[in-house]
Amino acid sequence: MTVTYQGNQLKVILTDIEGTTTDISFVHDVLFPYSAKHLSDWVLNHLELPITQDILQQVREINGQSNLDVESCLSQLMIWHNEDRKITPLKTLQGLIWDAGYNSGELKSHLYPDAFEYLQNWYAVGLRLAIYSSGSIAAQKLLFKNTVMGDLTPLFSMYFDTTTGNKTESQSYLTIADKLLVLPQEILFLSDSSKELAAAKSANFNVCGLNRQTTAVDNDFMYVTNFSQIPLEL
């Protein structure tokens, strides 16, 4: 089945998470406080794991201080956490902490009902679905595996995070198109961020903004309030 958006034939829908498929309040009021509460204990209780040592080493490299001790690394990670920095070692660590929370049953992730409905519909008509978020790929998979509506991970063919590149840089989107093995103009990117939409558009992606809070938006892009309003033509 052929699916088009503003006259362009689509093969892939690439979507952001926070503010797009999932309420920002879930991330900021549930996930972030949970990882902040458990950050130090998780690291100290798992120092023997290679991934923990990798995280600490990345913190040292980013700071340019190869001799930082564990406590200093933890302090830096907490500073980044409180600043909501999009830094890979922090995002990796948050994903590991949230994994423990999901496995224990303490966490269940939010998903907008319209996102749940339309992601399934688009998958059913043959569109490939992919995720691009500043959260780690592990955290993305955890979120979609543990939604209040069930496990949605079978819907997605690929996931992308900060290891691909910054979400506000056009090169990141060209890299994603290459990895998806499609042309940029065959991808529709969904996000609530005008900077991300601008970067994707400059890479020749189709873009559509989500404005779920009905606040002022950048008029350079089309915005909708939910997935049902995205003008796809089948």
C-alpha positions in Angstrom: 0.0 0.0 0.0 1.3 3.5 -0.9 1.3 6.1 1.9 2.0 9.7 1.1 2.5 12.9 3.1 2.2 16.3 1.4 2.7 14.5 -2.0 5.8 12.5 -0.9 5.7 8.7 -0.8 6.6 7.5 2.7 8.4 4.3 3.8 9.3 5.2 7.4 7.8 7.2 10.2 10.5 8.3 12.7 9.2 9.6 16.0 10.5 11.3 19.0 9.2 10.1 22.4 8.9 12.9 25.1 6.0 15.2 24.3 5.2 13.2 21.1 4.2 9.7 22.0 4.6 10.1 25.8 3.6 12.8 28.2 6.5 15.0 29.2 5.3 14.8 32.8 5.9 11.0 32.8 9.6 11.6 31.9 10.1 14.6 34.3 7.8 13.6 37.2 8.3 9.9 37.2 11.4 8.7 35.3 13.8 11.5 36.2 13.1 11.4 40.0 13.4 7.7 40.0 16.8 7.7 38.4 18.0 10.6 40.6 17.0 8.7 43.7 18.8 5.5 42.7 21.8 6.8 40.7 24.5 6.6 43.3 23.3 3.3 44.9 23.1 1.6 41.4 26.6 2.5 40.5 28.1 1.6 43.9 26.2 -1.7 43.9 27.3 -2.6 40.4 30.9 -1.4 40.3 32.1 -4.9 39.2 30.1 -4.7 35.9 32.1 -3.7 32.7 29.2 -1.4 31.7 29.6 0.5 35.0 33.3 0.9 34.5 32.6 2.1 30.9 30.2 4.8 32.2 32.8 6.0 34.7 35.5 6.1 32.1 33.3 8.1 29.8 32.7 10.6 32.5 36.4 11.0 33.1 37.0 11.4 29.3 34.3 14.1 28.9 35.8 16.0 31.9 39.3 15.5 30.7 40.3 14.2 34.1 41.6 10.6 33.9 42.1 10.4 37.7 38.5 11.2 38.8 37.5 8.8 41.6 34.1 7.2 41.8 32.6 9.7 44.1 33.7 12.6 41.8 32.2 10.8 38.8 28.9 10.3 40.7 28.9 14.0 41.6 29.3 14.9 37.9 26.6 12.5 36.8 24.2 14.0 39.3 25.0 17.5 38.1 24.3 16.4 34.5 21.2 14.7 35.7 19.9 17.8 37.4 20.7 19.9 34.3 18.9 17.3 32.0 22.0 17.0 29.9 21.9 14.8 26.8 25.2 13.0 27.5 25.7 9.4 26.6 27.1 8.0 29.9 24.3 9.6 31.9 21.6 8.3 29.4 23.1 4.8 29.6 23.1 4.9 33.4 19.5 6.2 33.5 18.4 3.3 31.2 20.0 0.7 33.5 18.3 2.2 36.5 14.9 2.4 34.8 15.4 -1.3 33.6 15.6 -2.3 37.3 12.4 -0.2 38.0 10.4 -1.8 35.2 11.6 -5.3 36.1 10.5 -4.7 39.7 7.1 -3.4 38.6 7.7 0.0 40.2 7.5 1.7 36.7 4.9 1.6 33.9 5.4 3.9 31.0 2.8 6.4 29.7 1.7 6.4 26.1 -0.9 8.7 24.6 -4.0 6.7 23.4 -3.8 8.3 19.9 -0.1 7.3 19.6 -1.0 3.7 20.6 -3.8 3.6 18.0 -2.0 5.2 15.1 1.4 3.5 15.5 -0.5 0.2 15.2 -2.4 1.4 12.2 0.7 2.6 10.4 2.5 -0.6 11.1 -0.5 -2.5 9.8 -0.4 -0.7 6.4 3.3 -1.5 5.9 5.1 1.6 7.1 8.3 1.0 9.0 8.4 2.7 12.4 11.6 3.9 14.2 12.4 5.9 17.2 14.9 8.8 17.7 15.2 10.1 21.2 17.9 11.6 23.5 17.2 8.7 25.9 19.4 5.7 25.3 18.3 2.9 23.0 18.0 0.6 26.0 15.7 3.1 27.8 13.6 3.5 24.6 13.0 -0.2 24.4 12.2 -0.4 28.0 9.6 2.4 27.7 7.8 0.8 24.8 8.0 -2.7 26.3 6.4 -1.6 29.5 3.6 0.7 28.5 0.3 0.8 30.3 -1.1 -0.6 27.0 1.4 -3.5 26.7 4.5 -4.3 24.8 4.8 -2.2 21.6 8.5 -3.1 20.8 7.4 -5.4 17.9 6.2 -2.3 16.0 9.6 -0.7 15.7 12.3 -1.8 13.3 15.1 0.5 14.6 16.0 2.9 17.5 18.4 5.8 17.5 19.9 7.9 20.3 22.7 10.3 21.0 25.3 7.9 19.7 23.9 8.7 16.3 24.3 12.4 16.8 22.7 15.5 18.3 19.0 15.8 17.5 19.4 19.4 16.4 22.0 18.7 13.8 21.0 17.8 10.2 23.8 15.3 9.8 22.2 13.1 12.4 19.1 12.7 10.2 21.2 11.9 7.1 22.9 9.2 9.1 19.5 7.8 10.2 18.3 7.7 6.6 21.5 5.8 5.6 21.0 3.3 8.3 17.3 2.8 7.4 18.3 2.3 3.8 15.8 4.9 2.5 15.9 8.3 1.0 15.4 11.3 3.4 12.3 12.3 1.6 10.8 8.9 2.2 10.8 9.5 6.0 8.3 11.5 8.1 9.8 12.8 11.4 7.5 13.6 14.3 8.6 15.8 17.2 7.4 18.5 19.6 10.7 20.4 19.2 11.0 23.1 16.5 14.8 22.8 16.6 14.6 19.1 15.9 12.1 19.6 13.1 14.3 22.3 11.6 17.3 20.0 11.6 15.3 17.1 10.0 13.8 19.4 7.4 17.2 20.7 6.4 18.2 17.0 5.8 15.2 16.8 3.4 13.0 14.8 5.8 9.2 15.4 5.9 8.3 16.8 9.3 5.2 17.3 11.4 5.2 18.9 14.8 3.2 17.7 17.9 1.8 20.5 20.0 0.0 18.6 22.7 0.1 21.5 25.2 -1.5 24.0 22.7 1.3 26.5 23.4 2.8 28.9 21.0 4.8 27.2 18.2 7.1 27.9 15.4 4.9 28.7 12.3 7.6 27.4 10.0 6.1 23.9 10.5 2.8 22.1 10.5 1.7 21.3 14.0 -1.1 18.9 15.1 -2.4 18.2 18.6 -2.5 14.4 18.2 -1.6 11.6 15.8 -5.1 11.4 14.3 -4.6 14.8 12.7 -1.4 13.9 10.9 -2.4 14.2 7.2 -1.3 10.9 5.8 -2.9 9.7 2.6 -3.4 6.0 1.9 
